[in-house]
Amino acid sequence: MPTLVLGVGLTALAVITSRLWLLITAVTLIFGGGGDFYVVFRLFAFKSKKKTLYCDHPYECGTVVFEEIGK
């Protein structure tokens, strides 16, 4: 959400006010949030027929996926 609010919001403000430094800041924020979009994309791309539970990894960068055993 910060990427959308700050990045896109600042981009719109930069275009309206014609401030180059504000546009550069907004683009930097959008690129910085690219990793968040990548993680969300990977979560949606994971397909499983079983019941799954997604959790944030407790001490490393990433996500842990638990799948139901059996059935």
HTML snippet that shows the backbone in 3Dmol.js (N, CA, C, O; Angstrom):
<script src="https://3Dmol.org/build/3Dmol-min.js"></script>
<div id="view" style="width:600px;height:400px;position:relative"></div>
<script>
const pdb = `
ATOM      1  N   MET A   1       0.809  -1.190   0.000  1.00  0.00           N
ATOM      2  CA  MET A   1       0.000   0.000   0.000  1.00  0.00           C
ATOM      3  C   MET A   1       0.863   1.269   0.000  1.00  0.00           C
ATOM      4  O   MET A   1       0.516   2.232  -0.683  1.00  0.00           O
ATOM      5  N   PRO A   2       1.974   1.298   0.744  1.00  0.00           N
ATOM      6  CA  PRO A   2       2.802   2.506   0.672  1.00  0.00           C
ATOM      7  C   PRO A   2       3.311   2.787  -0.743  1.00  0.00           C
ATOM      8  O   PRO A   2       3.459   3.943  -1.138  1.00  0.00           O
ATOM      9  N   THR A   3       3.574   1.732  -1.494  1.00  0.00           N
ATOM     10  CA  THR A   3       4.035   1.945  -2.865  1.00  0.00           C
ATOM     11  C   THR A   3       2.958   2.633  -3.692  1.00  0.00           C
ATOM     12  O   THR A   3       3.242   3.554  -4.458  1.00  0.00           O
ATOM     13  N   LEU A   4       1.736   2.183  -3.531  1.00  0.00           N
ATOM     14  CA  LEU A   4       0.655   2.792  -4.299  1.00  0.00           C
ATOM     15  C   LEU A   4       0.374   4.225  -3.858  1.00  0.00           C
ATOM     16  O   LEU A   4       0.226   5.119  -4.691  1.00  0.00           O
ATOM     17  N   VAL A   5       0.302   4.437  -2.562  1.00  0.00           N
ATOM     18  CA  VAL A   5      -0.029   5.770  -2.059  1.00  0.00           C
ATOM     19  C   VAL A   5       1.111   6.750  -2.318  1.00  0.00           C
ATOM     20  O   VAL A   5       0.908   7.813  -2.905  1.00  0.00           O
ATOM     21  N   LEU A   6       2.309   6.382  -1.877  1.00  0.00           N
ATOM     22  CA  LEU A   6       3.434   7.308  -2.020  1.00  0.00           C
ATOM     23  C   LEU A   6       3.950   7.376  -3.456  1.00  0.00           C
ATOM     24  O   LEU A   6       4.191   8.461  -3.984  1.00  0.00           O
ATOM     25  N   GLY A   7       4.117   6.215  -4.082  1.00  0.00           N
ATOM     26  CA  GLY A   7       4.666   6.208  -5.437  1.00  0.00           C
ATOM     27  C   GLY A   7       3.740   6.810  -6.462  1.00  0.00           C
ATOM     28  O   GLY A   7       4.121   7.735  -7.179  1.00  0.00           O
ATOM     29  N   VAL A   8       2.523   6.295  -6.543  1.00  0.00           N
ATOM     30  CA  VAL A   8       1.572   6.788  -7.541  1.00  0.00           C
ATOM     31  C   VAL A   8       1.063   8.177  -7.161  1.00  0.00           C
ATOM     32  O   VAL A   8       0.904   9.045  -8.019  1.00  0.00           O
ATOM     33  N   GLY A   9       0.809   8.378  -5.871  1.00  0.00           N
ATOM     34  CA  GLY A   9       0.353   9.698  -5.423  1.00  0.00           C
ATOM     35  C   GLY A   9       1.377  10.793  -5.687  1.00  0.00           C
ATOM     36  O   GLY A   9       1.041  11.875  -6.170  1.00  0.00           O
ATOM     37  N   LEU A  10       2.631  10.495  -5.361  1.00  0.00           N
ATOM     38  CA  LEU A  10       3.684  11.485  -5.624  1.00  0.00           C
ATOM     39  C   LEU A  10       3.920  11.681  -7.118  1.00  0.00           C
ATOM     40  O   LEU A  10       4.263  12.782  -7.548  1.00  0.00           O
ATOM     41  N   THR A  11       3.741  10.629  -7.912  1.00  0.00           N
ATOM     42  CA  THR A  11       3.885  10.772  -9.362  1.00  0.00           C
ATOM     43  C   THR A  11       2.829  11.730  -9.900  1.00  0.00           C
ATOM     44  O   THR A  11       3.129  12.607 -10.710  1.00  0.00           O
ATOM     45  N   ALA A  12       1.604  11.557  -9.447  1.00  0.00           N
ATOM     46  CA  ALA A  12       0.535  12.466  -9.881  1.00  0.00           C
ATOM     47  C   ALA A  12       0.824  13.899  -9.441  1.00  0.00           C
ATOM     48  O   ALA A  12       0.647  14.842 -10.212  1.00  0.00           O
ATOM     49  N   LEU A  13       1.268  14.052  -8.204  1.00  0.00           N
ATOM     50  CA  LEU A  13       1.598  15.385  -7.702  1.00  0.00           C
ATOM     51  C   LEU A  13       2.771  15.995  -8.480  1.00  0.00           C
ATOM     52  O   LEU A  13       2.771  17.193  -8.764  1.00  0.00           O
ATOM     53  N   ALA A  14       3.756  15.180  -8.819  1.00  0.00           N
ATOM     54  CA  ALA A  14       4.908  15.673  -9.582  1.00  0.00           C
ATOM     55  C   ALA A  14       4.495  16.126 -10.974  1.00  0.00           C
ATOM     56  O   ALA A  14       5.001  17.129 -11.477  1.00  0.00           O
ATOM     57  N   VAL A  15       3.586  15.399 -11.595  1.00  0.00           N
ATOM     58  CA  VAL A  15       3.112  15.786 -12.934  1.00  0.00           C
ATOM     59  C   VAL A  15       2.306  17.085 -12.851  1.00  0.00           C
ATOM     60  O   VAL A  15       2.443  17.967 -13.698  1.00  0.00           O
ATOM     61  N   ILE A  16       1.469  17.188 -11.823  1.00  0.00           N
ATOM     62  CA  ILE A  16       0.640  18.390 -11.677  1.00  0.00           C
ATOM     63  C   ILE A  16       1.502  19.622 -11.401  1.00  0.00           C
ATOM     64  O   ILE A  16       1.255  20.689 -11.961  1.00  0.00           O
ATOM     65  N   THR A  17       2.517  19.478 -10.537  1.00  0.00           N
ATOM     66  CA  THR A  17       3.348  20.624 -10.157  1.00  0.00           C
ATOM     67  C   THR A  17       4.596  20.786 -11.014  1.00  0.00           C
ATOM     68  O   THR A  17       5.327  21.764 -10.854  1.00  0.00           O
ATOM     69  N   SER A  18       4.852  19.849 -11.919  1.00  0.00           N
ATOM     70  CA  SER A  18       6.031  19.891 -12.811  1.00  0.00           C
ATOM     71  C   SER A  18       7.343  19.951 -12.027  1.00  0.00           C
ATOM     72  O   SER A  18       8.233  20.733 -12.361  1.00  0.00           O
ATOM     73  N   ARG A  19       7.459  19.140 -11.003  1.00  0.00           N
ATOM     74  CA  ARG A  19       8.683  19.077 -10.190  1.00  0.00           C
ATOM     75  C   ARG A  19       9.444  17.799 -10.514  1.00  0.00           C
ATOM     76  O   ARG A  19       8.965  16.701 -10.233  1.00  0.00           O
ATOM     77  N   LEU A  20      10.617  17.936 -11.099  1.00  0.00           N
ATOM     78  CA  LEU A  20      11.420  16.791 -11.495  1.00  0.00           C
ATOM     79  C   LEU A  20      11.916  16.014 -10.279  1.00  0.00           C
ATOM     80  O   LEU A  20      11.881  14.783 -10.287  1.00  0.00           O
ATOM     81  N   TRP A  21      12.370  16.691  -9.251  1.00  0.00           N
ATOM     82  CA  TRP A  21      12.890  16.006  -8.061  1.00  0.00           C
ATOM     83  C   TRP A  21      11.805  15.180  -7.378  1.00  0.00           C
ATOM     84  O   TRP A  21      12.090  14.126  -6.809  1.00  0.00           O
ATOM     85  N   LEU A  22      10.561  15.656  -7.432  1.00  0.00           N
ATOM     86  CA  LEU A  22       9.457  14.905  -6.853  1.00  0.00           C
ATOM     87  C   LEU A  22       9.157  13.661  -7.678  1.00  0.00           C
ATOM     88  O   LEU A  22       8.820  12.614  -7.124  1.00  0.00           O
ATOM     89  N   LEU A  23       9.276  13.769  -8.989  1.00  0.00           N
ATOM     90  CA  LEU A  23       9.078  12.620  -9.871  1.00  0.00           C
ATOM     91  C   LEU A  23      10.164  11.572  -9.639  1.00  0.00           C
ATOM     92  O   LEU A  23       9.870  10.377  -9.598  1.00  0.00           O
ATOM     93  N   ILE A  24      11.405  12.004  -9.490  1.00  0.00           N
ATOM     94  CA  ILE A  24      12.504  11.069  -9.229  1.00  0.00           C
ATOM     95  C   ILE A  24      12.283  10.346  -7.900  1.00  0.00           C
ATOM     96  O   ILE A  24      12.526   9.143  -7.802  1.00  0.00           O
ATOM     97  N   THR A  25      11.827  11.070  -6.884  1.00  0.00           N
ATOM     98  CA  THR A  25      11.521  10.453  -5.585  1.00  0.00           C
ATOM     99  C   THR A  25      10.399   9.431  -5.729  1.00  0.00           C
ATOM    100  O   THR A  25      10.480   8.340  -5.163  1.00  0.00           O
ATOM    101  N   ALA A  26       9.366   9.769  -6.472  1.00  0.00           N
ATOM    102  CA  ALA A  26       8.228   8.868  -6.658  1.00  0.00           C
ATOM    103  C   ALA A  26       8.642   7.601  -7.401  1.00  0.00           C
ATOM    104  O   ALA A  26       8.231   6.503  -7.026  1.00  0.00           O
ATOM    105  N   VAL A  27       9.440   7.741  -8.435  1.00  0.00           N
ATOM    106  CA  VAL A  27       9.901   6.571  -9.194  1.00  0.00           C
ATOM    107  C   VAL A  27      10.779   5.685  -8.314  1.00  0.00           C
ATOM    108  O   VAL A  27      10.701   4.459  -8.394  1.00  0.00           O
ATOM    109  N   THR A  28      11.605   6.293  -7.484  1.00  0.00           N
ATOM    110  CA  THR A  28      12.433   5.527  -6.556  1.00  0.00           C
ATOM    111  C   THR A  28      11.564   4.733  -5.576  1.00  0.00           C
ATOM    112  O   THR A  28      11.864   3.576  -5.282  1.00  0.00           O
ATOM    113  N   LEU A  29      10.506   5.338  -5.077  1.00  0.00           N
ATOM    114  CA  LEU A  29       9.589   4.640  -4.169  1.00  0.00           C
ATOM    115  C   LEU A  29       8.867   3.497  -4.877  1.00  0.00           C
ATOM    116  O   LEU A  29       8.641   2.445  -4.278  1.00  0.00           O
ATOM    117  N   ILE A  30       8.505   3.689  -6.135  1.00  0.00           N
ATOM    118  CA  ILE A  30       7.842   2.629  -6.894  1.00  0.00           C
ATOM    119  C   ILE A  30       8.794   1.458  -7.110  1.00  0.00           C
ATOM    120  O   ILE A  30       8.402   0.305  -6.932  1.00  0.00           O
ATOM    121  N   PHE A  31      10.027   1.733  -7.488  1.00  0.00           N
ATOM    122  CA  PHE A  31      11.007   0.656  -7.669  1.00  0.00           C
ATOM    123  C   PHE A  31      11.321  -0.041  -6.343  1.00  0.00           C
ATOM    124  O   PHE A  31      11.537  -1.253  -6.313  1.00  0.00           O
ATOM    125  N   GLY A  32      11.345   0.716  -5.260  1.00  0.00           N
ATOM    126  CA  GLY A  32      11.598   0.132  -3.939  1.00  0.00           C
ATOM    127  C   GLY A  32      10.497  -0.828  -3.514  1.00  0.00           C
ATOM    128  O   GLY A  32      10.761  -1.804  -2.812  1.00  0.00           O
ATOM    129  N   GLY A  33       9.286  -0.565  -3.928  1.00  0.00           N
ATOM    130  CA  GLY A  33       8.168  -1.435  -3.597  1.00  0.00           C
ATOM    131  C   GLY A  33       7.999  -2.594  -4.560  1.00  0.00           C
ATOM    132  O   GLY A  33       7.091  -3.409  -4.395  1.00  0.00           O
ATOM    133  N   GLY A  34       8.852  -2.677  -5.554  1.00  0.00           N
ATOM    134  CA  GLY A  34       8.757  -3.762  -6.535  1.00  0.00           C
ATOM    135  C   GLY A  34       8.907  -5.136  -5.911  1.00  0.00           C
ATOM    136  O   GLY A  34       8.279  -6.090  -6.370  1.00  0.00           O
ATOM    137  N   GLY A  35       9.720  -5.258  -4.884  1.00  0.00           N
ATOM    138  CA  GLY A  35       9.894  -6.534  -4.198  1.00  0.00           C
ATOM    139  C   GLY A  35       8.609  -7.002  -3.538  1.00  0.00           C
ATOM    140  O   GLY A  35       8.325  -8.199  -3.504  1.00  0.00           O
ATOM    141  N   ASP A  36       7.833  -6.063  -3.014  1.00  0.00           N
ATOM    142  CA  ASP A  36       6.549  -6.422  -2.404  1.00  0.00           C
ATOM    143  C   ASP A  36       5.603  -7.002  -3.451  1.00  0.00           C
ATOM    144  O   ASP A  36       4.920  -7.994  -3.196  1.00  0.00           O
ATOM    145  N   PHE A  37       5.565  -6.385  -4.620  1.00  0.00           N
ATOM    146  CA  PHE A  37       4.706  -6.886  -5.688  1.00  0.00           C
ATOM    147  C   PHE A  37       5.172  -8.255  -6.172  1.00  0.00           C
ATOM    148  O   PHE A  37       4.355  -9.098  -6.543  1.00  0.00           O
ATOM    149  N   TYR A  38       6.471  -8.473  -6.169  1.00  0.00           N
ATOM    150  CA  TYR A  38       7.007  -9.776  -6.569  1.00  0.00           C
ATOM    151  C   TYR A  38       6.554 -10.870  -5.596  1.00  0.00           C
ATOM    152  O   TYR A  38       6.165 -11.958  -6.022  1.00  0.00           O
ATOM    153  N   VAL A  39       6.602 -10.584  -4.303  1.00  0.00           N
ATOM    154  CA  VAL A  39       6.178 -11.564  -3.294  1.00  0.00           C
ATOM    155  C   VAL A  39       4.692 -11.878  -3.462  1.00  0.00           C
ATOM    156  O   VAL A  39       4.297 -13.043  -3.412  1.00  0.00           O
ATOM    157  N   VAL A  40       3.871 -10.855  -3.660  1.00  0.00           N
ATOM    158  CA  VAL A  40       2.432 -11.073  -3.854  1.00  0.00           C
ATOM    159  C   VAL A  40       2.186 -11.886  -5.123  1.00  0.00           C
ATOM    160  O   VAL A  40       1.338 -12.779  -5.129  1.00  0.00           O
ATOM    161  N   PHE A  41       2.912 -11.589  -6.190  1.00  0.00           N
ATOM    162  CA  PHE A  41       2.776 -12.349  -7.432  1.00  0.00           C
ATOM    163  C   PHE A  41       3.118 -13.822  -7.214  1.00  0.00           C
ATOM    164  O   PHE A  41       2.413 -14.707  -7.700  1.00  0.00           O
ATOM    165  N   ARG A  42       4.194 -14.078  -6.487  1.00  0.00           N
ATOM    166  CA  ARG A  42       4.586 -15.471  -6.213  1.00  0.00           C
ATOM    167  C   ARG A  42       3.543 -16.197  -5.370  1.00  0.00           C
ATOM    168  O   ARG A  42       3.292 -17.384  -5.577  1.00  0.00           O
ATOM    169  N   LEU A  43       2.941 -15.494  -4.427  1.00  0.00           N
ATOM    170  CA  LEU A  43       1.900 -16.113  -3.603  1.00  0.00           C
ATOM    171  C   LEU A  43       0.680 -16.484  -4.442  1.00  0.00           C
ATOM    172  O   LEU A  43       0.114 -17.564  -4.274  1.00  0.00           O
ATOM    173  N   PHE A  44       0.277 -15.598  -5.338  1.00  0.00           N
ATOM    174  CA  PHE A  44      -0.868 -15.892  -6.198  1.00  0.00           C
ATOM    175  C   PHE A  44      -0.543 -16.953  -7.238  1.00  0.00           C
ATOM    176  O   PHE A  44      -1.440 -17.657  -7.701  1.00  0.00           O
ATOM    177  N   ALA A  45       0.727 -17.077  -7.611  1.00  0.00           N
ATOM    178  CA  ALA A  45       1.120 -18.062  -8.625  1.00  0.00           C
ATOM    179  C   ALA A  45       1.213 -19.475  -8.055  1.00  0.00           C
ATOM    180  O   ALA A  45       1.214 -20.439  -8.821  1.00  0.00           O
ATOM    181  N   PHE A  46       1.292 -19.624  -6.727  1.00  0.00           N
ATOM    182  CA  PHE A  46       1.395 -20.929  -6.094  1.00  0.00           C
ATOM    183  C   PHE A  46       0.032 -21.608  -6.143  1.00  0.00           C
ATOM    184  O   PHE A  46      -0.930 -21.117  -5.552  1.00  0.00           O
ATOM    185  N   LYS A  47      -0.054 -22.727  -6.840  1.00  0.00           N
ATOM    186  CA  LYS A  47      -1.311 -23.463  -6.984  1.00  0.00           C
ATOM    187  C   LYS A  47      -1.242 -24.768  -6.209  1.00  0.00           C
ATOM    188  O   LYS A  47      -0.260 -25.505  -6.295  1.00  0.00           O
ATOM    189  N   SER A  48      -2.281 -25.041  -5.460  1.00  0.00           N
ATOM    190  CA  SER A  48      -2.361 -26.281  -4.709  1.00  0.00           C
ATOM    191  C   SER A  48      -3.826 -26.669  -4.579  1.00  0.00           C
ATOM    192  O   SER A  48      -4.687 -25.816  -4.365  1.00  0.00           O
ATOM    193  N   LYS A  49      -4.099 -27.948  -4.708  1.00  0.00           N
ATOM    194  CA  LYS A  49      -5.471 -28.452  -4.553  1.00  0.00           C
ATOM    195  C   LYS A  49      -5.804 -28.682  -3.083  1.00  0.00           C
ATOM    196  O   LYS A  49      -6.971 -28.838  -2.722  1.00  0.00           O
ATOM    197  N   LYS A  50      -4.776 -28.702  -2.238  1.00  0.00           N
ATOM    198  CA  LYS A  50      -4.969 -28.952  -0.812  1.00  0.00           C
ATOM    199  C   LYS A  50      -5.231 -27.636  -0.076  1.00  0.00           C
ATOM    200  O   LYS A  50      -5.017 -26.549  -0.612  1.00  0.00           O
ATOM    201  N   LYS A  51      -5.694 -27.767   1.153  1.00  0.00           N
ATOM    202  CA  LYS A  51      -5.866 -26.605   1.998  1.00  0.00           C
ATOM    203  C   LYS A  51      -4.484 -26.064   2.365  1.00  0.00           C
ATOM    204  O   LYS A  51      -3.612 -26.831   2.774  1.00  0.00           O
ATOM    205  N   THR A  52      -4.277 -24.768   2.226  1.00  0.00           N
ATOM    206  CA  THR A  52      -2.964 -24.182   2.497  1.00  0.00           C
ATOM    207  C   THR A  52      -3.071 -23.036   3.501  1.00  0.00           C
ATOM    208  O   THR A  52      -4.104 -22.379   3.627  1.00  0.00           O
ATOM    209  N   LEU A  53      -1.973 -22.828   4.201  1.00  0.00           N
ATOM    210  CA  LEU A  53      -1.857 -21.722   5.146  1.00  0.00           C
ATOM    211  C   LEU A  53      -0.544 -21.001   4.839  1.00  0.00           C
ATOM    212  O   LEU A  53       0.523 -21.616   4.837  1.00  0.00           O
ATOM    213  N   TYR A  54      -0.628 -19.704   4.582  1.00  0.00           N
ATOM    214  CA  TYR A  54       0.551 -18.893   4.280  1.00  0.00           C
ATOM    215  C   TYR A  54       0.930 -18.095   5.516  1.00  0.00           C
ATOM    216  O   TYR A  54       0.089 -17.422   6.112  1.00  0.00           O
ATOM    217  N   CYS A  55       2.208 -18.171   5.901  1.00  0.00           N
ATOM    218  CA  CYS A  55       2.698 -17.434   7.065  1.00  0.00           C
ATOM    219  C   CYS A  55       4.004 -16.732   6.710  1.00  0.00           C
ATOM    220  O   CYS A  55       4.799 -17.216   5.904  1.00  0.00           O
ATOM    221  N   ASP A  56       4.194 -15.594   7.327  1.00  0.00           N
ATOM    222  CA  ASP A  56       5.460 -14.887   7.185  1.00  0.00           C
ATOM    223  C   ASP A  56       6.530 -15.695   7.900  1.00  0.00           C
ATOM    224  O   ASP A  56       6.305 -16.183   9.007  1.00  0.00           O
ATOM    225  N   HIS A  57       7.712 -15.840   7.263  1.00  0.00           N
ATOM    226  CA  HIS A  57       8.782 -16.602   7.893  1.00  0.00           C
ATOM    227  C   HIS A  57       9.222 -15.872   9.156  1.00  0.00           C
ATOM    228  O   HIS A  57       9.373 -14.650   9.137  1.00  0.00           O
ATOM    229  N   PRO A  58       9.431 -16.599  10.256  1.00  0.00           N
ATOM    230  CA  PRO A  58       9.707 -15.934  11.533  1.00  0.00           C
ATOM    231  C   PRO A  58      11.035 -15.184  11.610  1.00  0.00           C
ATOM    232  O   PRO A  58      11.129 -14.188  12.326  1.00  0.00           O
ATOM    233  N   TYR A  59      12.061 -15.634  10.894  1.00  0.00           N
ATOM    234  CA  TYR A  59      13.352 -14.953  11.044  1.00  0.00           C
ATOM    235  C   TYR A  59      14.115 -14.781   9.738  1.00  0.00           C
ATOM    236  O   TYR A  59      15.243 -14.291   9.761  1.00  0.00           O
ATOM    237  N   GLU A  60      13.549 -15.162   8.610  1.00  0.00           N
ATOM    238  CA  GLU A  60      14.183 -14.929   7.311  1.00  0.00           C
ATOM    239  C   GLU A  60      13.210 -14.198   6.393  1.00  0.00           C
ATOM    240  O   GLU A  60      12.013 -14.118   6.673  1.00  0.00           O
ATOM    241  N   CYS A  61      13.728 -13.678   5.320  1.00  0.00           N
ATOM    242  CA  CYS A  61      12.899 -13.003   4.339  1.00  0.00           C
ATOM    243  C   CYS A  61      12.150 -14.058   3.527  1.00  0.00           C
ATOM    244  O   CYS A  61      12.773 -14.933   2.927  1.00  0.00           O
ATOM    245  N   GLY A  62      10.842 -13.983   3.505  1.00  0.00           N
ATOM    246  CA  GLY A  62      10.072 -14.935   2.715  1.00  0.00           C
ATOM    247  C   GLY A  62       8.815 -15.392   3.410  1.00  0.00           C
ATOM    248  O   GLY A  62       8.410 -14.851   4.439  1.00  0.00           O
ATOM    249  N   THR A  63       8.208 -16.405   2.821  1.00  0.00           N
ATOM    250  CA  THR A  63       6.947 -16.928   3.306  1.00  0.00           C
ATOM    251  C   THR A  63       7.051 -18.446   3.451  1.00  0.00           C
ATOM    252  O   THR A  63       7.762 -19.109   2.695  1.00  0.00           O
ATOM    253  N   VAL A  64       6.337 -18.975   4.425  1.00  0.00           N
ATOM    254  CA  VAL A  64       6.257 -20.410   4.634  1.00  0.00           C
ATOM    255  C   VAL A  64       4.839 -20.841   4.269  1.00  0.00           C
ATOM    256  O   VAL A  64       3.868 -20.206   4.681  1.00  0.00           O
ATOM    257  N   VAL A  65       4.721 -21.922   3.495  1.00  0.00           N
ATOM    258  CA  VAL A  65       3.414 -22.421   3.098  1.00  0.00           C
ATOM    259  C   VAL A  65       3.231 -23.804   3.720  1.00  0.00           C
ATOM    260  O   VAL A  65       4.044 -24.707   3.518  1.00  0.00           O
ATOM    261  N   PHE A  66       2.156 -23.947   4.472  1.00  0.00           N
ATOM    262  CA  PHE A  66       1.802 -25.229   5.070  1.00  0.00           C
ATOM    263  C   PHE A  66       0.642 -25.821   4.273  1.00  0.00           C
ATOM    264  O   PHE A  66      -0.355 -25.145   4.021  1.00  0.00           O
ATOM    265  N   GLU A  67       0.778 -27.095   3.876  1.00  0.00           N
ATOM    266  CA  GLU A  67      -0.275 -27.784   3.150  1.00  0.00           C
ATOM    267  C   GLU A  67      -0.857 -28.892   4.013  1.00  0.00           C
ATOM    268  O   GLU A  67      -0.153 -29.517   4.805  1.00  0.00           O
ATOM    269  N   GLU A  68      -2.149 -29.124   3.846  1.00  0.00           N
ATOM    270  CA  GLU A  68      -2.822 -30.177   4.573  1.00  0.00           C
ATOM    271  C   GLU A  68      -2.307 -31.535   4.133  1.00  0.00           C
ATOM    272  O   GLU A  68      -2.127 -31.768   2.937  1.00  0.00           O
ATOM    273  N   ILE A  69      -2.069 -32.436   5.078  1.00  0.00           N
ATOM    274  CA  ILE A  69      -1.593 -33.781   4.765  1.00  0.00           C
ATOM    275  C   ILE A  69      -2.795 -34.715   4.658  1.00  0.00           C
ATOM    276  O   ILE A  69      -3.761 -34.600   5.412  1.00  0.00           O
ATOM    277  N   GLY A  70      -2.714 -35.624   3.724  1.00  0.00           N
ATOM    278  CA  GLY A  70      -3.772 -36.603   3.561  1.00  0.00           C
ATOM    279  C   GLY A  70      -4.836 -36.121   2.578  1.00  0.00           C
ATOM    280  O   GLY A  70      -4.627 -35.172   1.822  1.00  0.00           O
ATOM    281  N   LYS A  71      -5.947 -36.781   2.609  1.00  0.00           N
ATOM    282  CA  LYS A  71      -7.087 -36.489   1.730  1.00  0.00           C
ATOM    283  C   LYS A  71      -6.674 -36.444   0.297  1.00  0.00           C
ATOM    284  O   LYS A  71      -7.507 -36.210  -0.578  1.00  0.00           O
TER     285      LYS A  71
END
`;
const viewer = $3Dmol.createViewer("view");
viewer.addModel(pdb, "pdb");
viewer.setStyle({}, {cartoon: {color: "spectrum"}});
viewer.zoomTo();
viewer.render();
</script>
